[in-house]
């Protein structure tokens, strides 16, 4: 069995942003040479997320509004975690959106359902963060 590992780095210019990282994951898959197996993609920071969904701008706006209702950024004083930092909401948003995805690899391609794409969700941006890509198979 082959194994491939790569770190992808992101630094958003804003606090919250959703990035479609499917093209970079496809590049990793090509680099790996693996045709059948599994691809793990996970955020290596506790205020960021990796998830699968539709690449549709209205849905992305819906995520932003929904997450803000569930875990509003302000007032910062509403969270016991905030003191040294002001990112408690980002920790909660990450928990809701998830840490990682695993996608089957079939015939050298990510085996997605209709409309599925891989996203990096940044909830406490403006600093460099990494995503781990681990691919195993033959």
VMD Tcl script that draws the C-alpha trace (Angstrom):
set ca {
  {0.00 0.00 0.00}
  {1.21 3.52 -0.85}
  {0.97 6.50 1.48}
  {1.08 10.20 0.61}
  {1.16 13.20 2.95}
  {1.10 16.91 2.20}
  {0.35 20.07 4.15}
  {-1.57 22.86 2.45}
  {-1.29 26.33 3.97}
  {-3.94 29.06 3.98}
  {-3.94 32.65 5.23}
  {-7.23 34.44 4.72}
  {-7.41 38.23 4.65}
  {-10.62 38.20 6.70}
  {-11.77 36.54 9.93}
  {-14.28 34.17 8.31}
  {-14.12 32.68 4.84}
  {-15.04 29.50 2.99}
  {-12.54 28.30 0.38}
  {-13.17 25.59 -2.18}
  {-10.00 23.48 -1.92}
  {-11.15 20.69 -4.25}
  {-8.65 21.70 -6.98}
  {-5.72 21.48 -4.53}
  {-6.92 18.09 -3.26}
  {-7.16 16.85 -6.86}
  {-3.57 18.04 -7.39}
  {-2.51 16.04 -4.32}
  {-4.30 12.97 -5.64}
  {-2.48 13.27 -8.98}
  {0.87 13.71 -7.16}
  {0.21 10.62 -5.05}
  {-0.31 8.33 -8.02}
  {-2.89 6.41 -5.99}
  {-5.82 5.05 -8.04}
  {-7.83 3.17 -5.38}
  {-7.95 4.13 -1.72}
  {-8.95 6.84 0.71}
  {-8.18 10.53 1.02}
  {-8.27 12.23 4.43}
  {-8.36 16.03 4.52}
  {-8.34 17.70 7.92}
  {-7.87 21.11 9.44}
  {-4.92 21.16 11.80}
  {-6.20 24.17 13.76}
  {-9.07 24.26 16.23}
  {-10.67 27.37 14.73}
  {-10.86 26.04 11.14}
  {-12.85 23.30 9.46}
  {-12.87 20.99 6.46}
  {-16.24 19.85 5.16}
  {-18.05 18.70 2.02}
  {-20.96 20.54 0.48}
  {-22.23 22.33 -2.62}
  {-20.19 25.16 -4.17}
  {-23.07 27.61 -4.32}
  {-22.73 31.23 -3.16}
  {-26.24 31.44 -1.68}
  {-25.54 28.39 0.45}
  {-22.23 29.90 1.60}
  {-24.09 33.04 2.70}
  {-26.61 30.83 4.50}
  {-23.77 29.10 6.37}
  {-22.40 32.48 7.48}
  {-25.77 33.70 8.77}
  {-26.63 30.36 10.42}
  {-23.27 30.04 12.15}
  {-23.47 33.64 13.40}
  {-26.89 32.90 14.90}
  {-25.59 29.78 16.64}
  {-22.28 31.25 17.82}
  {-22.17 35.02 17.34}
  {-18.74 36.59 17.31}
  {-19.77 39.55 19.49}
  {-20.12 40.54 22.21}
  {-16.83 38.89 23.11}
  {-17.80 39.03 26.80}
  {-20.53 36.39 26.31}
  {-17.89 33.61 26.26}
  {-15.90 32.34 29.25}
  {-13.06 31.38 26.86}
  {-12.54 34.97 25.74}
  {-10.05 36.82 27.84}
  {-6.62 36.36 26.37}
  {-8.21 35.70 22.96}
  {-11.50 36.71 21.34}
  {-12.17 33.58 19.29}
  {-14.53 31.39 21.33}
  {-17.10 31.67 18.55}
  {-14.57 30.27 16.06}
  {-14.03 27.18 18.23}
  {-17.77 26.58 18.35}
  {-18.22 27.12 14.60}
  {-15.45 24.61 13.90}
  {-17.17 22.04 16.11}
  {-20.41 22.49 14.16}
  {-18.78 22.32 10.71}
  {-16.40 19.47 11.50}
  {-12.69 18.74 11.54}
  {-12.16 16.50 8.51}
  {-13.51 14.58 5.57}
  {-12.63 11.19 4.12}
  {-13.31 10.65 0.43}
  {-13.06 7.36 -1.45}
  {-10.69 7.26 -4.41}
  {-11.93 5.24 -7.37}
  {-10.11 4.96 -10.69}
  {-7.80 7.81 -9.70}
  {-10.58 10.28 -8.89}
  {-12.27 11.58 -5.77}
  {-15.50 9.56 -5.63}
  {-18.01 12.37 -4.99}
  {-21.76 12.46 -5.11}
  {-23.46 15.09 -7.27}
  {-22.34 18.65 -6.49}
  {-19.95 17.62 -3.68}
  {-16.83 19.73 -3.19}
  {-14.29 20.01 -0.35}
  {-14.15 23.27 1.57}
  {-11.81 24.86 4.07}
  {-13.80 26.93 6.56}
  {-11.82 29.65 8.31}
  {-13.46 31.09 11.42}
  {-10.55 33.02 13.00}
  {-8.44 34.06 10.04}
  {-5.74 36.55 9.18}
  {-2.98 34.14 10.15}
  {-1.33 31.16 8.53}
  {-2.99 27.77 9.10}
  {-2.53 24.32 7.63}
  {-4.63 21.49 6.27}
  {-3.32 17.93 6.23}
  {-3.91 15.73 3.18}
  {-3.23 12.02 3.75}
  {-3.89 9.56 0.93}
  {-3.51 5.80 1.26}
  {-4.13 3.05 -1.23}
  {-2.77 1.46 -4.39}
}
mol new
graphics top color blue
foreach p $ca { graphics top sphere $p radius 0.5 }
foreach p [lrange $ca 0 end-1] q [lrange $ca 1 end] { graphics top cylinder $p $q radius 0.2 }
display resetview
